[in-house]
Amino acid sequence: QVQFVESGGGLVQPGGSLTLSCAASGIIFRSYAMGWYRQAPGKQRELVAWVRIGGGTAYVDSVQGRFTISRHNDKNTVYLQMTRLKAEDTAVYYCNTVPVTSGITWGQGTQVTVSS
């Protein structure tokens, strides 16, 4: 059974930083591109950053230059370093494969709230 466990969220002031972690189990982690998705209140879930099997990374424009995704295959873990956080980054953050693989469910996510 595939499981993703996200952690590291919290309340942070604008301009602050957080690092999220996602531990995966039940998959051959190194065989998948992995991504961080987020869902803000009233909005659809969106992919914001992904890391390919070979380690190459990509970001949506809204987080480019502020977020850094990385993976540690030996630990089956993917990370998201977030800096210069903005109110619009407030969302529940999830990890999953990229693209999302049929039959793999979402974890519970980790809440990130950016507010003064």
N, C-alpha and C positions, 0 to 999 in steps of 0.2 A: 504494500500500500504506500503510495507516494504521499509524503507529508512535507510541507514547508512551514517553518516556524520563524516568524519575523520578530525582531526585537530592536530596541534602541530609540524608539520614539519618545516624545515628551513635549513639554512646553518650553519654547525658546523665544527670546526677543528678536525683533527684526535685526538682521545683520549678524545673528548668531550662527552657530554650527551644531550639527548633529551627525553621528555616524550610525547608520542602520546595518543590521546583520540579518542574514537569512540562512538558516540551517536546513538543508535538504536531506531527505532520506527516502529510500525506496526506489531511487532511480540511479542509473549510471551517470552521475553528475557531469563528468568530464565529456560526455557525449552530447550535451545540450548547450545551445546558446541560452543564456539566462538574462532576465531583465527585471527591472523594478518598474512597477506600475503604481499609479495612485488614483484615488477616487475622492474628489472633493464633494462636499454636500450639494446635492441637486445636480451633479454632473456625472457623465459616464466615466468609467475607468479608462485611464490612458496609460500607454507605455511611455516612460520618460527617459530611460537609459537601459542599454543592453550591452552585454559582453559576449563576444563570439567564442566558439570553441577554442580558437587559436589565441584568444586574448584581445583581439581588436575591440574597440569600444565605439559607441555612437550615442548621441543624445538629441533630444528634441531641442529646438531653439530656446525655449523658455528656461532651460536649466544649463545649457551649454556654457562652460566656463565657470560654473558655480558648483556643479555636482561631479563626482568622480565615482565610477563603478569599477569594482575589481572582484576577482574570484580567487578562491584558494581551493584547488581541486582536491588536495589531500584531506581537507577538512569539510568537503562538500558544502562550502559556504560562499555566499556572495555578499558583498558589502556595498553600501552607498554612502560616501562621504558628501555631506551637504554643507556648503558654506554660503555666507551672505544671504541667509534665508529671508524670504519675503512673505508677507501675509498671504499672498496667492499660492504659496507652497503648502498651505494648510490642507491636509488631506489624510486619509488612511493609506498607508503605503504597503504594497504587497510585492512579493517576488513570485516568479513563475518562469516556465520555459518560454522561449521566443522562437516561433510562435507558440501560443498556448497549445499544449498537446491534448488531443481528445482523451477524456477519461481522467485527466489530472485535475483534482479539485484545488481550489484556492485555500490558503491558510487564513488565519483570522486577521492578519495585517497588524500594523503598528501605527498608532495615531501620532501625527506630527501637527502641532499647533504653533503657529508663529503669531505672537501677539505681545503688545507691550502692556 
